Amino acid sequence: MSVRRGAVMRSRRRWSVQEKVQIVLETLEGGESVPVVARRHSVNANQLFIWRSQYRRGELGAGDGGDRAVELLPVQVEPPVVSQPTVVPLDDNPAGTSGCMEIEISGGRHVKIWGRIDSKALRVLVRELLRPC
């Protein structure tokens, strides 16, 4: 094997699983960016991203005591609640009757109306509330 003059022979650094886990945990718990932690430990940032992925999949730390157990929590998925406003014409109300009406649309938008409002104005209001933002 021939070596060109001026060429630098570099050997690869071998990181123990425990060292990889420690470096990965710095990025997950310390709030520091991956490139900053990578530079501190003289690791390529792309390599550190690979270690993080391996850690999340449970591929790092097998049997070394440095890995954290993954705890699964029960989850119940329910269909989203979609509330459609019900428009009740107020023209049938006797004159002078007042009250309060609250219209709530999914997504947190709502409006409260006090007193008497005619049905045309109510239809316009509901149409505007249902219009996508």
Order of alpha helices (4+ residues) and beta strands (2+ residues): alpha-alpha-alpha-beta-beta-alpha
